Amino acid sequence: MEEKVLVLAYPGSGKTYLAENYKNVIDLEFQHFRWDYGENKHLPLEQLKGCEQKSVKTEWPENFFKYLEEKISGGGDSAGSNGNLIVSNFRPPFSIGC
């Protein structure tokens, strides 16, 4: 099995830049796993980050961990499933009280 690396880094540290410039990097944003944006879900991610009209999804955080496990094991959708470097926010998206 191919080795995978999970990198947790703070916002603004270059995770998205890394993913946009290297094909073996998966930028795993957790916002879509955690939040239900209702009517605003069609907006670009950067606009959604500042959206106050949102609620926590009932399947959170299990949906995030399931997807992360799929990416680490090399499964899931074909887009990015062959990446061997997975990056995500360091702010624990699964912390109580976030």
SVG drawing of the C-alpha trace seen along z (x, -y; Angstrom):
<svg xmlns="http://www.w3.org/2000/svg" viewBox="-33 -36 38 38">
<polyline fill="none" stroke="black" stroke-width="0.4" points="0.0,0.0 1.2,-3.5 2.2,-5.7 -0.1,-8.6 0.7,-11.8 -1.9,-13.9 -0.8,-17.5 -2.8,-19.7 -2.0,-23.3 -3.4,-26.7 -5.5,-28.8 -3.4,-30.9 -0.4,-28.6 -0.5,-27.6 -2.5,-24.4 -4.7,-25.4 -1.7,-26.7 0.1,-23.4 -3.0,-21.5 -3.4,-23.7 0.3,-23.3 0.9,-19.6 -1.3,-16.9 -0.6,-14.4 -2.0,-16.8 -5.6,-16.7 -6.9,-19.8 -9.6,-18.5 -11.9,-21.3 -14.2,-20.3 -16.8,-23.1 -19.1,-21.1 -19.0,-18.2 -19.8,-20.3 -22.2,-23.0 -25.6,-23.0 -25.7,-26.3 -29.3,-25.9 -30.1,-28.2 -26.5,-29.5 -24.8,-26.2 -24.3,-27.2 -21.9,-30.1 -18.1,-29.7 -16.3,-28.3 -14.7,-31.6 -18.1,-33.3 -19.5,-30.3 -16.8,-30.7 -18.3,-34.0 -21.9,-32.9 -23.8,-33.2 -26.9,-31.4 -25.7,-27.8 -26.5,-24.9 -24.4,-21.9 -25.2,-18.8 -26.6,-15.8 -24.0,-13.5 -21.1,-15.6 -18.3,-14.7 -18.7,-11.0 -19.1,-12.1 -15.8,-14.0 -13.9,-11.0 -15.4,-8.6 -14.4,-10.7 -10.9,-11.2 -10.6,-7.4 -11.6,-6.8 -8.9,-9.3 -6.2,-7.7 -7.1,-4.2 -7.1,-5.4 -10.8,-4.9 -13.7,-7.2 -14.2,-9.4 -11.6,-9.5 -10.9,-13.2 -7.8,-13.3 -8.1,-9.7 -4.5,-9.0 -3.0,-11.8 -0.4,-10.8 -0.4,-14.1 -3.7,-15.2 -3.9,-18.7 -6.6,-20.1 -7.1,-22.9 -5.3,-22.5 -8.2,-24.0 -9.8,-20.8 -13.2,-20.7 -14.4,-18.1 -13.8,-20.1 -16.6,-20.4 -18.0,-24.0 -16.6,-25.2"/>
</svg>
